[in-house]
Amino acid sequence: MNGQYGPVPGNPYAQPQPAPQSAPQPVYAQPPAYAPPQPAPPAYAPSYAQPPAHHNPEFLAADSRSGIVVDENGVTFDFEGQSAEFPWSEIQSIHSKPGVGGHRLMVAVVLPGGKFYECGVKARNSVTLNQWFRDLGHVLGVYLGRRDNPPLPHP
């Protein structure tokens, strides 16, 4: 045997196989002349730029020596394990700028008496620094906006 199944070519005992015929072609029905309209996809993607009013965003920037946190409680600076916390009620204003060399985020908290505290965090690259500035601006806008525009009481 040659390891094949079925009739062996040239075998006088093999039964002749009928010639293959073409398979009948299916007949498809014609589509209806009118189909109900499909709902159109939205013209734009849903916007997530405006978080809900109850959303409390947070900002965190840190390097190996220092960190800056801005959240619903206020601003926290951390430098080599020493922390300084500034609740929103004690903050007059907050300023930020790029530090020397262009890869450092500098944030200053100014208190009502004019005293200020500053903390700097080194970014790995300019892309990270730019993202920090965008995120910080958004978070400060939320919390300082709430402070400057307190919600109206419900009647």
N, C-alpha and C positions, 0 to 999 in steps of 0.2 A: 504494500500500500504506500501511497505517496503522502499520507497525512492530510489528504483533502477529503471533505465530505461531498456526497453527491456523485453524479455520474462522472466518470473519468473520460476525457476526450479520447475518441477513437475506440471506446468500449462497445463491442458489438451487442452486448446485452442491455445497454442503456436504452431507455424509452425516449423517443423523440419528444422534445419540449415544444409546445405551441409557440408560434412567433409572438413577440410582445406586441400588444395593441396599445394605441394611445388611450390614455385615461379620458373618460368623458369630462368635458369642461363644465364646471358649475355655472349655473345661470343665476346671476345676481339680480335682485329686484332693483328697479330704478328708484333713486331717492325721491322723497316727496318734493313737490314743487315748492313748498313753503315749510320751513322749519322754524320752531319758536326761537326767538332771539335768546342768545346766551348772555348772561350778565357780563358786563364789561369789567375788566380789571380796573382797580383804582388808578387814577391818573398819576398818583404820587404815592410814595411809601409813607406809612404813618410816621409822624414826627416824634422823636424822643428827646428833642432839644429842651423842652420845658418839662422838668420833672413835676410830679404832683405836689400840691401845696404841703402835704405832710412829709415829703421827702427831706431827709436831713443829710445832705452830702458831706463828705469828708475829704480832706486833702492831707496827703502825707508825702514828704520828701525827706530822704535820709541818705547819708553817706556813712563811711566807717567811723566818723567822729561825732557827727551832729545830726539832728533831725528837727523837722518842723511839722506840727500837726495842727490843723484847723478843723474844728468840728462844732457841733451844737453847743458845746460847753464854753468854747473860746479858742484861744491860741496857746499852744504849748511849745516851748523851745527846749531842746535837749542838747547839751554839749558835754561829751565825755562822761555821761552818767549823771550829770547835774541837770535838774529840770526847773523851768520857770513857767508857771501857769498864769494865764491872764484871762479871767472870765469876761464875757462880752460887756457886762455892766461896768467894768473898769477900763475899757478900751475907748480912747478918744478917736484914734484913727490907726490905719495900718498902711504901710508903704512897702513896695517891693521894687527891686531893680536888679539888673545883672551885676555881678561882682567883677572884680579885677580879673582880667584874662578871659572873660566871656563865658566861662563854664560854671559859674557859681550863682545860685539864687540867694539874694539877700532880702530878708524880710525884717521890717522894723515895726514894733508895736509902740504907739505913743499913748501915754497915760494922760489923764486930765490935767495934772500939774505941769505937763511939759516934759517930764522924764520919759526917756525912750530906751527900749531894749532891742538889740539887733541880733539876728542869727543868720549864719550863712551855711548853705549846703552845696557841695560840689556835685555837679551832674556829670555823668559819664561822657556825654556828648551834647552837641547843640540841639539835636532833635529832642532829647530828654528835657533839656532846659526849656525849650519852647513849649513842650507839653505841660511842664510844671507851671509856667506862666499862665497858660490857658486855663488849666484846672484850678489854680489858685484864684484867678479872676472870677471864675464861675462861682466858686464856693464863697468867696468874700462878698460877691454880689448878692447871694442868697441871704447870708446872715446879716450883713450891713443893711441890706434892703429891708429886712424884717425889722431891724432896730429903728431905722429911719421912718418906716411906714408900718407901724403896728397894725395888726388886723382889727377891723372894726368889730365892736361887740354886736352879737346877734340880738335882735329885739325880742 
